Amino acid sequence: MRNISCSHSKGNKMNSKYNSVEDELEMATVRHRPEGLEQLEAQTQFTKKELQILYRGFKNECPSGIVNEETFKEIYSQFFPQGDASTYAHYLFNAFDTDHNGSVSFQDFVMGLSILLRGSIQEKLNWAFNLYDINKDGYITKEEMLDIMKAIYDMMGKYTYPVLKEETPKQHVEIFFQKMDKNKDGVVTIDEFIDCCQKEKNISKSMRHNMNCRGITNDSR
């Protein structure tokens, strides 16, 4: 969370009380107005103070109150200068964009962030399934899983240790898919996905690692 707080504030410094009032006024008047702090506090695992900090950072990067995909990619790629994060950022953006309107609002952002940081295992696995289900048809195909896996390796870049072989993503997908696709119908349902991740600790750990927003979702709690 520290990484998405306002990192380059402008103008004169104001006392904390004024900042708090200013935040409330800004949240009420921004063009794409987020829900009230109390409602967001009830819907997420964040406190009101944490939401104020998150909003200040979000507004600093996106003054309009929303972020489009290109801006999201630019921000996210800063955390992975050694690789190409654009494809994974695209998939991640689609997972945050829950109403599929091509933009992520502050509400979209904190709802997803709350799950990633402090959600239950069930909530995190549901979110992960949505990430891997690229076309949002309710199923994960081997091709979709491979696309995500390749995007992750591209994002990590060539400086990983030990150096990964080109066929490594496909090998991992074959192992995962064989265990997940219980009825061997060529697709993985959400029930198969969750059941496998809960029973297979190594797969569950890998899935949580793959969907982690890394620099964006480092929780200090």
PyRosetta script that sets phi, psi and omega in degrees:
from pyrosetta import init, pose_from_sequence

init()
pose = pose_from_sequence("MRNISCSHSKGNKMNSKYNSVEDELEMATVRHRPEGLEQLEAQTQFTKKELQILYRGFKNECPSGIVNEETFKEIYSQFFPQGDASTYAHYLFNAFDTDHNGSVSFQDFVMGLSILLRGSIQEKLNWAFNLYDINKDGYITKEEMLDIMKAIYDMMGKYTYPVLKEETPKQHVEIFFQKMDKNKDGVVTIDEFIDCCQKEKNISKSMRHNMNCRGITNDSR")
pose.set_psi(1, -29.6)
pose.set_omega(1, 179.2)
pose.set_phi(2, -61.5)
pose.set_psi(2, -31.5)
pose.set_omega(2, -174.8)
pose.set_phi(3, -72.8)
pose.set_psi(3, -19.1)
pose.set_omega(3, 179.7)
pose.set_phi(4, -105.5)
pose.set_psi(4, 3.7)
pose.set_omega(4, 174.4)
pose.set_phi(5, -73.2)
pose.set_psi(5, 165.0)
pose.set_omega(5, -176.1)
pose.set_phi(6, -61.3)
pose.set_psi(6, 119.3)
pose.set_omega(6, -174.1)
pose.set_phi(7, -103.7)
pose.set_psi(7, -14.5)
pose.set_omega(7, 179.5)
pose.set_phi(8, -143.0)
pose.set_psi(8, 72.9)
pose.set_omega(8, -177.3)
pose.set_phi(9, -68.8)
pose.set_psi(9, 153.8)
pose.set_omega(9, -177.4)
pose.set_phi(10, -122.4)
pose.set_psi(10, 159.6)
pose.set_omega(10, 174.2)
pose.set_phi(11, 82.8)
pose.set_psi(11, -173.2)
pose.set_omega(11, -177.5)
pose.set_phi(12, -73.6)
pose.set_psi(12, 148.6)
pose.set_omega(12, 177.0)
pose.set_phi(13, -74.5)
pose.set_psi(13, 142.0)
pose.set_omega(13, 179.3)
pose.set_phi(14, -122.2)
pose.set_psi(14, 156.6)
pose.set_omega(14, -179.3)
pose.set_phi(15, -70.7)
pose.set_psi(15, 160.4)
pose.set_omega(15, -171.9)
pose.set_phi(16, -62.6)
pose.set_psi(16, -34.2)
pose.set_omega(16, -179.8)
pose.set_phi(17, -65.9)
pose.set_psi(17, -43.6)
pose.set_omega(17, 178.9)
pose.set_phi(18, -65.5)
pose.set_psi(18, -40.5)
pose.set_omega(18, 178.1)
pose.set_phi(19, -58.0)
pose.set_psi(19, -40.9)
pose.set_omega(19, -179.1)
pose.set_phi(20, -64.0)
pose.set_psi(20, -44.2)
pose.set_omega(20, 178.4)
pose.set_phi(21, -65.3)
pose.set_psi(21, -40.7)
pose.set_omega(21, 179.3)
pose.set_phi(22, -61.3)
pose.set_psi(22, -41.9)
pose.set_omega(22, 179.1)
pose.set_phi(23, -60.4)
pose.set_psi(23, -43.4)
pose.set_omega(23, -179.8)
pose.set_phi(24, -61.4)
pose.set_psi(24, -43.4)
pose.set_omega(24, -179.1)
pose.set_phi(25, -66.9)
pose.set_psi(25, -41.4)
pose.set_omega(25, 179.0)
pose.set_phi(26, -63.7)
pose.set_psi(26, -39.5)
pose.set_omega(26, -179.4)
pose.set_phi(27, -67.8)
pose.set_psi(27, -23.9)
pose.set_omega(27, -179.7)
pose.set_phi(28, -86.8)
pose.set_psi(28, -20.1)
pose.set_omega(28, -173.2)
pose.set_phi(29, -115.8)
pose.set_psi(29, -7.5)
pose.set_omega(29, -178.5)
pose.set_phi(30, -60.4)
pose.set_psi(30, 148.1)
pose.set_omega(30, -172.7)
pose.set_phi(31, -56.7)
pose.set_psi(31, -44.4)
pose.set_omega(31, 175.4)
pose.set_phi(32, -104.9)
pose.set_psi(32, 85.1)
pose.set_omega(32, -168.4)
pose.set_phi(33, -70.2)
pose.set_psi(33, 126.7)
pose.set_omega(33, 176.1)
pose.set_phi(34, -75.5)
pose.set_psi(34, 168.2)
pose.set_omega(34, 176.1)
pose.set_phi(35, -64.1)
pose.set_psi(35, 161.9)
pose.set_omega(35, 177.3)
pose.set_phi(36, -60.3)
pose.set_psi(36, 153.7)
pose.set_omega(36, -178.1)
pose.set_phi(37, -58.3)
pose.set_psi(37, -39.5)
pose.set_omega(37, -177.8)
pose.set_phi(38, -63.3)
pose.set_psi(38, -40.5)
pose.set_omega(38, -179.9)
pose.set_phi(39, -67.9)
pose.set_psi(39, -43.0)
pose.set_omega(39, 178.3)
pose.set_phi(40, -66.0)
pose.set_psi(40, -34.8)
pose.set_omega(40, 177.9)
pose.set_phi(41, -64.0)
pose.set_psi(41, -37.6)
pose.set_omega(41, 179.3)
pose.set_phi(42, -72.5)
pose.set_psi(42, -29.3)
pose.set_omega(42, -175.6)
pose.set_phi(43, -89.5)
pose.set_psi(43, -14.4)
pose.set_omega(43, -177.2)
pose.set_phi(44, -124.3)
pose.set_psi(44, -179.2)
pose.set_omega(44, 177.5)
pose.set_phi(45, -98.9)
pose.set_psi(45, 14.6)
pose.set_omega(45, -179.3)
pose.set_phi(46, -97.6)
pose.set_psi(46, 150.4)
pose.set_omega(46, 174.1)
pose.set_phi(47, -81.6)
pose.set_psi(47, 168.4)
pose.set_omega(47, 179.1)
pose.set_phi(48, -61.6)
pose.set_psi(48, -41.1)
pose.set_omega(48, 179.8)
pose.set_phi(49, -63.8)
pose.set_psi(49, -41.8)
pose.set_omega(49, 178.8)
pose.set_phi(50, -64.0)
pose.set_psi(50, -39.2)
pose.set_omega(50, 178.7)
pose.set_phi(51, -64.3)
pose.set_psi(51, -36.8)
pose.set_omega(51, 177.1)
pose.set_phi(52, -63.4)
pose.set_psi(52, -42.4)
pose.set_omega(52, 178.9)
pose.set_phi(53, -65.5)
pose.set_psi(53, -44.4)
pose.set_omega(53, 179.2)
pose.set_phi(54, -62.5)
pose.set_psi(54, -41.1)
pose.set_omega(54, -178.9)
pose.set_phi(55, -66.7)
pose.set_psi(55, -38.6)
pose.set_omega(55, 179.1)
pose.set_phi(56, -61.7)
pose.set_psi(56, -43.0)
pose.set_omega(56, 178.1)
pose.set_phi(57, -66.8)
pose.set_psi(57, -41.0)
pose.set_omega(57, -179.8)
pose.set_phi(58, -64.2)
pose.set_psi(58, -44.3)
pose.set_omega(58, -179.1)
pose.set_phi(59, -67.4)
pose.set_psi(59, -32.5)
pose.set_omega(59, 179.2)
pose.set_phi(60, -62.6)
pose.set_psi(60, -39.3)
pose.set_omega(60, 178.6)
pose.set_phi(61, -83.9)
pose.set_psi(61, -30.8)
pose.set_omega(61, -173.9)
pose.set_phi(62, -133.7)
pose.set_psi(62, 79.3)
pose.set_omega(62, -176.1)
pose.set_phi(63, -57.1)
pose.set_psi(63, -26.1)
pose.set_omega(63, -178.4)
pose.set_phi(64, -74.7)
pose.set_psi(64, -14.3)
pose.set_omega(64, -179.1)
pose.set_phi(65, 95.4)
pose.set_psi(65, -2.7)
pose.set_omega(65, 175.8)
pose.set_phi(66, -136.0)
pose.set_psi(66, 161.6)
pose.set_omega(66, 176.5)
pose.set_phi(67, -128.9)
pose.set_psi(67, 131.8)
pose.set_omega(67, 175.9)
pose.set_phi(68, -89.9)
pose.set_psi(68, 176.3)
pose.set_omega(68, -173.3)
pose.set_phi(69, -65.6)
pose.set_psi(69, -40.4)
pose.set_omega(69, -177.7)
pose.set_phi(70, -63.7)
pose.set_psi(70, -42.2)
pose.set_omega(70, 178.1)
pose.set_phi(71, -66.0)
pose.set_psi(71, -40.5)
pose.set_omega(71, 178.0)
pose.set_phi(72, -58.8)
pose.set_psi(72, -44.3)
pose.set_omega(72, 179.4)
pose.set_phi(73, -62.2)
pose.set_psi(73, -42.6)
pose.set_omega(73, -178.8)
pose.set_phi(74, -62.7)
pose.set_psi(74, -43.9)
pose.set_omega(74, -179.8)
pose.set_phi(75, -67.1)
pose.set_psi(75, -46.5)
pose.set_omega(75, -175.3)
pose.set_phi(76, -67.6)
pose.set_psi(76, -36.7)
pose.set_omega(76, -177.8)
pose.set_phi(77, -64.5)
pose.set_psi(77, -21.8)
pose.set_omega(77, 178.9)
pose.set_phi(78, -62.2)
pose.set_psi(78, -25.6)
pose.set_omega(78, -179.1)
pose.set_phi(79, -81.5)
pose.set_psi(79, -11.8)
pose.set_omega(79, -176.4)
pose.set_phi(80, -134.0)
pose.set_psi(80, 62.4)
pose.set_omega(80, -177.1)
pose.set_phi(81, -66.6)
pose.set_psi(81, -18.6)
pose.set_omega(81, -177.2)
pose.set_phi(82, -83.5)
pose.set_psi(82, -8.3)
pose.set_omega(82, -178.2)
pose.set_phi(83, -137.6)
pose.set_psi(83, -169.9)
pose.set_omega(83, 178.1)
pose.set_phi(84, -109.6)
pose.set_psi(84, 104.2)
pose.set_omega(84, -175.3)
pose.set_phi(85, -94.3)
pose.set_psi(85, 2.3)
pose.set_omega(85, -171.6)
pose.set_phi(86, -62.5)
pose.set_psi(86, -41.6)
pose.set_omega(86, -177.5)
pose.set_phi(87, -69.9)
pose.set_psi(87, -44.5)
pose.set_omega(87, 178.5)
pose.set_phi(88, -65.2)
pose.set_psi(88, -38.4)
pose.set_omega(88, 177.6)
pose.set_phi(89, -61.4)
pose.set_psi(89, -35.0)
pose.set_omega(89, 176.4)
pose.set_phi(90, -61.7)
pose.set_psi(90, -47.4)
pose.set_omega(90, 179.4)
pose.set_phi(91, -66.0)
pose.set_psi(91, -39.4)
pose.set_omega(91, 179.6)
pose.set_phi(92, -65.8)
pose.set_psi(92, -41.4)
pose.set_omega(92, 177.8)
pose.set_phi(93, -59.3)
pose.set_psi(93, -44.2)
pose.set_omega(93, 179.6)
pose.set_phi(94, -63.5)
pose.set_psi(94, -31.0)
pose.set_omega(94, 177.7)
pose.set_phi(95, -71.8)
pose.set_psi(95, -36.0)
pose.set_omega(95, 176.5)
pose.set_phi(96, -74.3)
pose.set_psi(96, -32.3)
pose.set_omega(96, -178.0)
pose.set_phi(97, -79.6)
pose.set_psi(97, 75.6)
pose.set_omega(97, -171.2)
pose.set_phi(98, -67.4)
pose.set_psi(98, -28.1)
pose.set_omega(98, 179.0)
pose.set_phi(99, -97.3)
pose.set_psi(99, 5.0)
pose.set_omega(99, 172.6)
pose.set_phi(100, 54.2)
pose.set_psi(100, 45.9)
pose.set_omega(100, 178.4)
pose.set_phi(101, -106.5)
pose.set_psi(101, 10.3)
pose.set_omega(101, 176.4)
pose.set_phi(102, 83.0)
pose.set_psi(102, 11.5)
pose.set_omega(102, 177.9)
pose.set_phi(103, -149.1)
pose.set_psi(103, 156.5)
pose.set_omega(103, 178.2)
pose.set_phi(104, -117.5)
pose.set_psi(104, 119.9)
pose.set_omega(104, 178.5)
pose.set_phi(105, -87.7)
pose.set_psi(105, 173.1)
pose.set_omega(105, 177.5)
pose.set_phi(106, -61.2)
pose.set_psi(106, -39.3)
pose.set_omega(106, 178.2)
pose.set_phi(107, -61.0)
pose.set_psi(107, -46.4)
pose.set_omega(107, 178.1)
pose.set_phi(108, -56.3)
pose.set_psi(108, -45.0)
pose.set_omega(108, -175.4)
pose.set_phi(109, -63.7)
pose.set_psi(109, -50.6)
pose.set_omega(109, -175.3)
pose.set_phi(110, -73.6)
pose.set_psi(110, -28.6)
pose.set_omega(110, 176.5)
pose.set_phi(111, -64.8)
pose.set_psi(111, -45.9)
pose.set_omega(111, 177.6)
pose.set_phi(112, -67.0)
pose.set_psi(112, -42.0)
pose.set_omega(112, -179.3)
pose.set_phi(113, -63.1)
pose.set_psi(113, -37.5)
pose.set_omega(113, 179.2)
pose.set_phi(114, -61.7)
pose.set_psi(114, -41.1)
pose.set_omega(114, 178.5)
pose.set_phi(115, -66.5)
pose.set_psi(115, -46.9)
pose.set_omega(115, -177.4)
pose.set_phi(116, -63.0)
pose.set_psi(116, -37.5)
pose.set_omega(116, -176.3)
pose.set_phi(117, -87.6)
pose.set_psi(117, -42.6)
pose.set_omega(117, -168.1)
pose.set_phi(118, -135.0)
pose.set_psi(118, 11.5)
pose.set_omega(118, 179.4)
pose.set_phi(119, -74.8)
pose.set_psi(119, 166.3)
pose.set_omega(119, 175.6)
pose.set_phi(120, -72.0)
pose.set_psi(120, 167.1)
pose.set_omega(120, 177.6)
pose.set_phi(121, -57.3)
pose.set_psi(121, -42.7)
pose.set_omega(121, 179.7)
pose.set_phi(122, -60.5)
pose.set_psi(122, -44.4)
pose.set_omega(122, -179.5)
pose.set_phi(123, -65.0)
pose.set_psi(123, -41.9)
pose.set_omega(123, -179.8)
pose.set_phi(124, -65.7)
pose.set_psi(124, -39.2)
pose.set_omega(124, 179.4)
pose.set_phi(125, -69.8)
pose.set_psi(125, -37.1)
pose.set_omega(125, 174.4)
pose.set_phi(126, -60.6)
pose.set_psi(126, -41.8)
pose.set_omega(126, 179.9)
pose.set_phi(127, -66.4)
pose.set_psi(127, -41.5)
pose.set_omega(127, 179.1)
pose.set_phi(128, -63.4)
pose.set_psi(128, -41.1)
pose.set_omega(128, 178.6)
pose.set_phi(129, -60.3)
pose.set_psi(129, -43.2)
pose.set_omega(129, 178.6)
pose.set_phi(130, -61.8)
pose.set_psi(130, -36.3)
pose.set_omega(130, 177.9)
pose.set_phi(131, -64.7)
pose.set_psi(131, -45.5)
pose.set_omega(131, -177.7)
pose.set_phi(132, -75.2)
pose.set_psi(132, -25.0)
pose.set_omega(132, 177.9)
pose.set_phi(133, -81.3)
pose.set_psi(133, 80.0)
pose.set_omega(133, -170.4)
pose.set_phi(134, -60.1)
pose.set_psi(134, -43.9)
pose.set_omega(134, -177.2)
pose.set_phi(135, -90.5)
pose.set_psi(135, 4.4)
pose.set_omega(135, 174.4)
pose.set_phi(136, 57.0)
pose.set_psi(136, 41.9)
pose.set_omega(136, 178.4)
pose.set_phi(137, -101.1)
pose.set_psi(137, 5.0)
pose.set_omega(137, 177.8)
pose.set_phi(138, 92.1)
pose.set_psi(138, 4.1)
pose.set_omega(138, -180.0)
pose.set_phi(139, -137.2)
pose.set_psi(139, 151.9)
pose.set_omega(139, 172.3)
pose.set_phi(140, -109.5)
pose.set_psi(140, 124.4)
pose.set_omega(140, 175.8)
pose.set_phi(141, -95.9)
pose.set_psi(141, 165.5)
pose.set_omega(141, 177.6)
pose.set_phi(142, -62.5)
pose.set_psi(142, -35.5)
pose.set_omega(142, 179.6)
pose.set_phi(143, -65.7)
pose.set_psi(143, -41.3)
pose.set_omega(143, 179.3)
pose.set_phi(144, -64.1)
pose.set_psi(144, -44.1)
pose.set_omega(144, 179.5)
pose.set_phi(145, -63.3)
pose.set_psi(145, -38.6)
pose.set_omega(145, 179.3)
pose.set_phi(146, -68.0)
pose.set_psi(146, -39.0)
pose.set_omega(146, 177.9)
pose.set_phi(147, -60.0)
pose.set_psi(147, -43.9)
pose.set_omega(147, 178.8)
pose.set_phi(148, -65.1)
pose.set_psi(148, -44.8)
pose.set_omega(148, -177.4)
pose.set_phi(149, -62.6)
pose.set_psi(149, -42.9)
pose.set_omega(149, 178.1)
pose.set_phi(150, -63.1)
pose.set_psi(150, -39.4)
pose.set_omega(150, 179.6)
pose.set_phi(151, -63.3)
pose.set_psi(151, -36.3)
pose.set_omega(151, 178.7)
pose.set_phi(152, -66.6)
pose.set_psi(152, -43.5)
pose.set_omega(152, 179.3)
pose.set_phi(153, -67.2)
pose.set_psi(153, -37.0)
pose.set_omega(153, 175.8)
pose.set_phi(154, -62.3)
pose.set_psi(154, -39.6)
pose.set_omega(154, -178.7)
pose.set_phi(155, -66.7)
pose.set_psi(155, -38.6)
pose.set_omega(155, -179.1)
pose.set_phi(156, -71.3)
pose.set_psi(156, -24.8)
pose.set_omega(156, 175.1)
pose.set_phi(157, 81.2)
pose.set_psi(157, -176.1)
pose.set_omega(157, -174.4)
pose.set_phi(158, -85.4)
pose.set_psi(158, 0.3)
pose.set_omega(158, -175.6)
pose.set_phi(159, -99.8)
pose.set_psi(159, 17.0)
pose.set_omega(159, 176.9)
pose.set_phi(160, -69.2)
pose.set_psi(160, 152.1)
pose.set_omega(160, 178.0)
pose.set_phi(161, -132.6)
pose.set_psi(161, 129.0)
pose.set_omega(161, -3.0)
pose.set_phi(162, -69.8)
pose.set_psi(162, 159.4)
pose.set_omega(162, -179.0)
pose.set_phi(163, -61.4)
pose.set_psi(163, 131.2)
pose.set_omega(163, -175.8)
pose.set_phi(164, -88.0)
pose.set_psi(164, 140.1)
pose.set_omega(164, 177.4)
pose.set_phi(165, -78.4)
pose.set_psi(165, 155.7)
pose.set_omega(165, -176.3)
pose.set_phi(166, -61.5)
pose.set_psi(166, -31.9)
pose.set_omega(166, -177.8)
pose.set_phi(167, -86.8)
pose.set_psi(167, -0.9)
pose.set_omega(167, -176.7)
pose.set_phi(168, -58.6)
pose.set_psi(168, -47.0)
pose.set_omega(168, 179.3)
pose.set_phi(169, -56.4)
pose.set_psi(169, -44.1)
pose.set_omega(169, -179.0)
pose.set_phi(170, -64.7)
pose.set_psi(170, -38.2)
pose.set_omega(170, 178.8)
pose.set_phi(171, -63.7)
pose.set_psi(171, -43.2)
pose.set_omega(171, 178.7)
pose.set_phi(172, -63.5)
pose.set_psi(172, -43.4)
pose.set_omega(172, 179.6)
pose.set_phi(173, -61.9)
pose.set_psi(173, -41.4)
pose.set_omega(173, 179.2)
pose.set_phi(174, -59.9)
pose.set_psi(174, -42.6)
pose.set_omega(174, 179.4)
pose.set_phi(175, -66.5)
pose.set_psi(175, -48.7)
pose.set_omega(175, -179.7)
pose.set_phi(176, -60.2)
pose.set_psi(176, -48.3)
pose.set_omega(176, -173.4)
pose.set_phi(177, -66.7)
pose.set_psi(177, -37.9)
pose.set_omega(177, 179.6)
pose.set_phi(178, -60.9)
pose.set_psi(178, -38.3)
pose.set_omega(178, -179.3)
pose.set_phi(179, -78.4)
pose.set_psi(179, -32.2)
pose.set_omega(179, -176.0)
pose.set_phi(180, -81.7)
pose.set_psi(180, -40.1)
pose.set_omega(180, -175.6)
pose.set_phi(181, -79.1)
pose.set_psi(181, 79.0)
pose.set_omega(181, -173.2)
pose.set_phi(182, -61.6)
pose.set_psi(182, -42.4)
pose.set_omega(182, -176.3)
pose.set_phi(183, -93.0)
pose.set_psi(183, 5.7)
pose.set_omega(183, 174.8)
pose.set_phi(184, 54.8)
pose.set_psi(184, 42.3)
pose.set_omega(184, 178.4)
pose.set_phi(185, -99.1)
pose.set_psi(185, 6.7)
pose.set_omega(185, 174.9)
pose.set_phi(186, 88.8)
pose.set_psi(186, -1.1)
pose.set_omega(186, 176.7)
pose.set_phi(187, -137.4)
pose.set_psi(187, 158.3)
pose.set_omega(187, 178.2)
pose.set_phi(188, -113.9)
pose.set_psi(188, 123.2)
pose.set_omega(188, 177.1)
pose.set_phi(189, -84.8)
pose.set_psi(189, 169.3)
pose.set_omega(189, 179.9)
pose.set_phi(190, -65.3)
pose.set_psi(190, -34.1)
pose.set_omega(190, 178.3)
pose.set_phi(191, -66.4)
pose.set_psi(191, -42.3)
pose.set_omega(191, 178.0)
pose.set_phi(192, -64.6)
pose.set_psi(192, -41.8)
pose.set_omega(192, -179.2)
pose.set_phi(193, -61.1)
pose.set_psi(193, -51.7)
pose.set_omega(193, -177.1)
pose.set_phi(194, -66.4)
pose.set_psi(194, -42.7)
pose.set_omega(194, -179.1)
pose.set_phi(195, -61.0)
pose.set_psi(195, -43.7)
pose.set_omega(195, -179.3)
pose.set_phi(196, -67.6)
pose.set_psi(196, -44.4)
pose.set_omega(196, -179.0)
pose.set_phi(197, -63.8)
pose.set_psi(197, -34.9)
pose.set_omega(197, 179.8)
pose.set_phi(198, -73.1)
pose.set_psi(198, -31.1)
pose.set_omega(198, -177.9)
pose.set_phi(199, -88.2)
pose.set_psi(199, -33.3)
pose.set_omega(199, -177.5)
pose.set_phi(200, -101.6)
pose.set_psi(200, 102.0)
pose.set_omega(200, -175.2)
pose.set_phi(201, -62.8)
pose.set_psi(201, -38.1)
pose.set_omega(201, -179.0)
pose.set_phi(202, -65.5)
pose.set_psi(202, -40.3)
pose.set_omega(202, 178.7)
pose.set_phi(203, -68.1)
pose.set_psi(203, -43.0)
pose.set_omega(203, 179.4)
pose.set_phi(204, -60.2)
pose.set_psi(204, -42.5)
pose.set_omega(204, 179.0)
pose.set_phi(205, -64.0)
pose.set_psi(205, -41.5)
pose.set_omega(205, 179.5)
pose.set_phi(206, -65.3)
pose.set_psi(206, -41.9)
pose.set_omega(206, -179.8)
pose.set_phi(207, -64.3)
pose.set_psi(207, -42.3)
pose.set_omega(207, 179.1)
pose.set_phi(208, -65.3)
pose.set_psi(208, -37.3)
pose.set_omega(208, 178.6)
pose.set_phi(209, -65.7)
pose.set_psi(209, -41.6)
pose.set_omega(209, -176.6)
pose.set_phi(210, -69.2)
pose.set_psi(210, -33.7)
pose.set_omega(210, -176.5)
pose.set_phi(211, -91.1)
pose.set_psi(211, -6.4)
pose.set_omega(211, -178.2)
pose.set_phi(212, -63.6)
pose.set_psi(212, 135.8)
pose.set_omega(212, 179.1)
pose.set_phi(213, -81.5)
pose.set_psi(213, 2.9)
pose.set_omega(213, 174.3)
pose.set_phi(214, 54.1)
pose.set_psi(214, -111.8)
pose.set_omega(214, -174.7)
pose.set_phi(215, -55.6)
pose.set_psi(215, -28.4)
pose.set_omega(215, -177.4)
pose.set_phi(216, -82.5)
pose.set_psi(216, -25.5)
pose.set_omega(216, -172.3)
pose.set_phi(217, -118.5)
pose.set_psi(217, 36.3)
pose.set_omega(217, 175.3)
pose.set_phi(218, -82.2)
pose.set_psi(218, 103.2)
pose.set_omega(218, -178.4)
pose.set_phi(219, -87.1)
pose.set_psi(219, 131.8)
pose.set_omega(219, -178.5)
pose.set_phi(220, -87.4)
pose.set_psi(220, -3.9)
pose.set_omega(220, -177.8)
pose.set_phi(221, -71.3)
pose.dump_pdb("model.pdb")
